[in-house]
Amino acid sequence: MDVVDVWSGRYACLLQAALRLTNEQFAAQLGIGVRTVASWHADPGVVPRREMQQLLDTVHERATPAVRQRFALLAGRERDGDRVRGPLGARALRVAIAVVIHDHAVLLVCRRDSQESGITWQFPAGVVKPGARPEAATVRETLEETGVHCRVRRRLGERLHPVTSVVCEYFLCEYLTGEATNSDTVENMDVMWVAINSVTRFIPVDTIFPPVLAVLEEQK
């Protein structure tokens, strides 16, 4: 398979398997967030946006002959109906989510990959690496995405997200300092403080974790 007409999540994962890279390594090579790679594993049928198609083209074109041969073999099995399930997708993805409240407003980010996940506006979130503390991922990712420094006040619980099928762990966070800005323009389109009583205009109420809804109600 020398040319990929349209990259899907599945073919992107096969390229990752051919390169023998972890989610983190593959994301770094593409210059994207780990959660985007994870979304391809969660939804193999998704078609990445045009900019992502170009990034995948570049990685494929620059791969060594051995990698391209492995990819062609894996893709051939895929076309023949023999779904190849590599070890890279076996580990369940865990994401830490920050519910940052300040002056009766909550911090939200607008993802560029909304057509892939079915979600546009979200709370700041970061992938929890094996052995890492989710609280640290929450604080780190919020700062990296939004420029806002926060600290965890308490854990709100966890669930399997109804849209992305990712394990999500939620934390109520206290704002410390920093102006909300879009610090990750590759992944996000916008960052803003949204009035708590307007959150459901940005995020469908049936996708919000009930303990998060309860906390937001308390803060109105």
C-alpha positions in Angstrom: 0.0 0.0 0.0 2.2 2.9 -1.3 -0.5 5.6 -1.2 -3.3 6.3 1.3 -6.2 8.1 -0.4 -7.9 9.0 2.9 -6.5 8.4 6.3 -9.0 6.9 8.9 -8.4 6.4 12.6 -7.7 2.8 11.8 -5.1 3.4 9.2 -3.4 6.0 11.4 -3.2 3.3 14.1 -1.8 0.8 11.6 0.9 3.4 10.8 1.6 3.8 14.5 1.9 0.0 14.8 4.3 -0.2 11.8 6.5 2.5 13.4 6.3 0.5 16.7 5.6 3.7 18.7 3.6 4.3 21.8 0.7 6.7 21.8 2.9 9.4 23.3 5.8 8.8 20.9 3.4 8.8 17.8 1.8 12.0 19.0 5.2 13.6 19.5 6.3 12.6 16.0 3.1 14.1 14.5 3.3 17.2 16.7 -0.3 16.6 18.1 -1.8 15.8 21.5 -1.9 12.2 22.9 -5.7 12.4 23.2 -6.0 12.7 19.4 -4.1 9.5 18.9 -6.2 7.9 21.6 -9.4 9.0 19.8 -8.3 7.1 16.7 -8.0 3.9 18.8 -11.4 4.6 20.3 -13.1 5.3 17.0 -11.2 3.6 14.1 -13.7 4.8 11.5 -13.2 8.5 12.2 -11.7 10.6 9.3 -9.1 13.1 10.6 -9.3 16.7 9.4 -7.3 17.9 6.4 -4.3 19.2 8.3 -4.0 15.9 10.1 -4.2 14.0 6.8 -1.2 16.0 5.6 0.7 15.2 8.8 0.1 11.5 8.4 1.1 11.7 4.7 4.4 13.2 5.7 5.2 10.6 8.4 4.3 7.8 6.0 6.3 9.3 3.1 9.4 9.8 5.4 9.2 6.3 6.9 12.0 3.8 6.2 11.3 1.0 3.6 10.9 -1.5 6.4 8.2 0.6 8.1 6.4 1.1 4.9 6.5 -2.6 4.2 5.1 -3.4 7.6 2.4 -0.8 7.1 1.5 -2.3 3.7 1.3 -5.7 5.3 -1.0 -4.5 8.1 -3.2 -2.5 5.7 -3.5 -5.6 3.4 -4.7 -7.7 6.3 -7.2 -4.9 7.2 -8.6 -4.9 3.6 -8.9 -8.7 3.7 -11.0 -8.4 6.8 -8.4 -9.7 9.3 -8.5 -6.8 11.8 -5.1 -6.4 13.4 -5.3 -5.5 17.0 -1.9 -4.5 18.2 -0.7 -4.0 21.8 -0.7 -0.2 21.4 -4.4 0.1 21.8 -4.7 -2.5 24.5 -4.1 -0.1 27.5 -7.2 1.8 28.5 -6.7 5.5 28.1 -7.2 7.5 31.3 -7.8 11.3 31.2 -7.9 13.8 34.1 -10.4 16.6 33.7 -10.2 20.0 35.4 -13.4 21.8 36.4 -11.8 25.2 37.2 -14.2 27.7 38.8 -13.6 31.4 39.3 -16.0 34.2 39.9 -19.1 32.2 39.1 -17.5 31.1 35.8 -15.9 27.8 34.6 -13.0 27.4 32.3 -13.7 25.7 28.9 -11.7 24.9 25.8 -12.9 24.4 22.2 -11.3 21.5 20.5 -10.3 21.5 16.8 -11.1 17.8 16.5 -14.8 18.3 17.3 -16.0 16.5 14.2 -14.0 13.4 15.2 -15.3 13.1 18.8 -18.7 14.8 18.4 -17.7 17.3 21.1 -16.7 20.9 20.7 -16.5 22.6 24.1 -14.9 20.7 26.9 -13.3 21.2 30.3 -9.5 21.2 30.1 -8.2 17.6 30.1 -4.9 15.8 30.1 -3.8 12.2 29.5 -2.7 10.4 32.7 0.5 8.4 31.9 1.0 5.0 33.6 2.3 5.6 37.1 1.5 9.3 37.1 -0.8 11.1 39.5 -4.0 12.3 37.8 -4.0 15.4 40.0 -0.7 16.4 38.5 -2.0 15.8 34.9 -5.0 18.0 35.7 -2.9 21.0 36.8 -0.3 20.5 34.1 -2.7 20.2 31.2 -4.8 23.2 32.3 -1.7 25.4 32.4 -0.4 24.1 29.1 -3.7 24.5 27.3 -5.0 27.7 28.9 -2.3 29.6 30.7 -4.3 29.3 33.9 -2.6 28.1 37.1 -4.9 26.1 39.3 -4.8 23.6 42.2 -7.0 20.6 42.8 -9.6 21.0 45.6 -11.2 17.6 45.5 -11.9 14.6 43.3 -15.4 14.4 41.8 -15.2 10.8 40.6 -14.7 8.9 37.4 -16.6 7.3 34.5 -16.4 5.9 31.0 -17.2 8.9 28.9 -20.5 8.3 26.9 -19.1 9.8 23.7 -15.4 9.0 23.6 -15.4 5.8 25.7 -12.3 7.1 27.5 -11.9 6.6 31.3 -12.3 10.1 32.7 -11.4 11.2 36.2 -12.8 14.6 37.3 -11.4 17.1 39.7 -12.8 20.4 41.1 -10.0 22.9 40.8 -9.4 26.3 42.4 -8.2 29.2 40.2 -4.8 30.7 41.3 -3.6 33.1 38.7 -3.2 33.6 34.9 -5.2 35.0 32.0 -7.2 32.4 30.0 -5.6 32.2 26.5 -5.4 29.6 23.8 -1.9 28.2 24.5 -2.4 25.1 22.4 -3.4 26.3 18.9 -2.8 22.9 17.3 -5.4 21.1 19.5 -7.7 24.0 20.4 -9.6 26.7 18.7 -10.5 28.9 21.7 -10.4 29.1 25.5 -12.8 31.1 27.6 -14.5 31.6 31.0 -18.1 30.7 30.7 -20.8 31.8 33.2 -21.8 28.7 35.2 -25.5 29.2 34.4 -24.6 29.2 30.6 -22.4 26.0 30.6 -25.2 23.8 29.1 -25.3 26.2 26.1 -21.8 25.0 25.3 -21.8 21.4 26.5 -24.9 19.2 26.1 -26.3 18.6 29.6 -26.7 14.8 29.0 -22.9 14.5 28.4 -21.8 16.3 31.6 -20.8 14.0 34.5 -23.6 14.3 37.1 -21.2 15.2 40.0 -19.9 18.0 37.9 -23.4 19.3 37.3 -24.0 19.2 41.0 -20.9 21.2 41.7 -21.8 23.8 39.1 -25.3 24.1 40.6 -23.7 24.7 44.0 -21.5 27.6 42.6 -24.4 29.5 40.9 
